[in-house]
Amino acid sequence: MTKQLLKGNVAIAEAAVRYGLQAYFGYPITPQTELLEYLSKRMPELGRVFVQAESELGAVNMVYGAACTGARVMSSSSSPGVSLMLEGLSYIAGTELPAVFVDVMRGGPGLGNIAPSQQDYNQIVHGGGHGDYYPIVLAPANIQEAIDYIGLAFTLAEKYRSLAILLIDGCLGQMMEPAELPEMQPVRTVYPAWAARGAAGREPIIHTSIYLNPLDQEKTNLRILSRWREVQAKEIRFRGYYLDDAKYAIIAFGTAGRVALSAVRAARNAGIKVGMFRPITLAPFPAQAIRELSERLEGILVVEMNSGQMLEDVLANTHNRAAVEFYGRPGGNIPLADDILTEIKRIAQGKSTLNGHPRDRWVDRMLAANPGA
Amino acid sequence: MQVEIMIAGFGGQGVLFAGQLLAYAAMNKDYHVTWYPSYGPEMRGGTANCTVIIADEEIGAPVVGYPQVIMVMNRPSLDKYEGIVKPGGFLIVNTSIIDRAVERKDIQVINVPANQIAEKIGDKRMTNMVMLGALLANLPLLSNEEIAAELRTHLPQRHQNLIGANIQALEEGARFQQEPA
């Protein structure tokens, strides 16, 4: 295969098709709509299922039903649409079914805007819906990774009977970049034993998230947790840049990670020994790797397109061993590499501290720069 | 090496397509490239822009605060983006419909009466190709031939009869080179 110039949303849609997507249910919302629009034409061409539901609630419950059959199923949306799907996500997780979702995040809270953001980190990574459940969350930073990880999302969802969520932002959804699509893979014809595909000649299979006996529910919770521990042991992924001789490092994911990479290169050119650590699995979180970084680095800068959500997961693993600072642009703004470079320089000048919370220091700087806020 | 190019104008002026042609040609020359559009709630007659970054290594940020090259197709784009051209960079101005001069002295300005040239060739819709020709004449990263090859691949079938005129537009635009300082 050769490289093609592909838009993120379209690349994910075609990659999902080639990885054997059998049914898609969704509802349009910017900046994700091209994904649904592309599949509305492509899926029927191949004789596969496409439904534009009456709402996100309809779509997520169609995914729930289709997932009971063992088919490769998927939906996609953007922040406010994903909020509407959370009840369904909890039900799918509680029923221990594999399903794949794509969240192309935009600015908020509320209706917000359609600009790129990472505001859904907490909602997606830490559950969002009710109950103890643990979605696998993958955060690509370029179009090739988006293609590769939508395939990985199907594999992991099915291996662990889990939700797998591709978490990107409007920038990655809308931008074009050269990337290589996989070969077309055959749609599955053999289904797992738990798939409900007609009960003729056997006992019925019942998929449910209702366990009226609390002891049965507790067993289910423990089963879900034990699967999650296996995910944590085997499926952590991240990428490091310029870390070998680094005194400082940026921790950032997705688009924020890309911008941070530009800032890191500029800082290196200025003689500052800074590297970057980019989590690819936000869940399971690369906790051990961040613990090890915090043991050998003098300072860490977390950069996010929100008000510091992953920041808390970083802080939980650095334990005040290294000073942590934060730079964020919430509300649908992409940080500029120059602004991140300014933060790196501040840290390299020894202006970071172990006292107080990095978000408080960041908010004070932001408020000083935005007198009207 | 990394070059950042922003193209801005009215929706319908071919701003996004001109950027895509650059991106396709750069990809086929084995450069790293990103194309990022403004995707606000705009439509025909509104404003549109895209940023194309071409580099010889993995591209970090797909948007930059101070692009090296900005091509402005209309007055609102000049007003909005004149201030952010990187010092020493290029500002390519469609003087056919922009009724003021560039104020900055620390950048290289290429004034192109692009609408008039396109209309003389026969179709106002080729304004973007005239501007692109001027851009590439001053930033010899990609050749007119390489852009023409992408036109043949990506121009819709119903517009394939305009390929010759588009190539002429690129060549006419290329005559507008910055005088050596």
Chai-1 contact restraints between the chains, C-beta under 6 A:
chainA,res_idxA,chainB,res_idxB,connection_type,confidence,min_distance_angstrom,max_distance_angstrom,comment,restraint_id
A,L5,B,A23,contact,1.0,0.0,6.0,A-B,restraint_1
A,L5,B,Y24,contact,1.0,0.0,6.0,A-B,restraint_2
A,L5,B,M27,contact,1.0,0.0,6.0,A-B,restraint_3
A,Q174,B,P37,contact,1.0,0.0,6.0,A-B,restraint_4
A,Q174,B,Y39,contact,1.0,0.0,6.0,A-B,restraint_5
A,M175,B,T34,contact,1.0,0.0,6.0,A-B,restraint_6
A,M175,B,Y36,contact,1.0,0.0,6.0,A-B,restraint_7
A,M175,B,P62,contact,1.0,0.0,6.0,A-B,restraint_8
A,M176,B,W35,contact,1.0,0.0,6.0,A-B,restraint_9
A,E177,B,T34,contact,1.0,0.0,6.0,A-B,restraint_10
A,P178,B,M27,contact,1.0,0.0,6.0,A-B,restraint_11
A,R258,B,G60,contact,1.0,0.0,6.0,A-B,restraint_12
A,R258,B,A61,contact,1.0,0.0,6.0,A-B,restraint_13
A,V259,B,A61,contact,1.0,0.0,6.0,A-B,restraint_14
A,L261,B,G60,contact,1.0,0.0,6.0,A-B,restraint_15
A,S262,B,G60,contact,1.0,0.0,6.0,A-B,restraint_16
A,S262,B,A61,contact,1.0,0.0,6.0,A-B,restraint_17
A,I334,B,V63,contact,1.0,0.0,6.0,A-B,restraint_18
A,L336,B,G65,contact,1.0,0.0,6.0,A-B,restraint_19
A,A337,B,A61,contact,1.0,0.0,6.0,A-B,restraint_20
A,D338,B,G65,contact,1.0,0.0,6.0,A-B,restraint_21
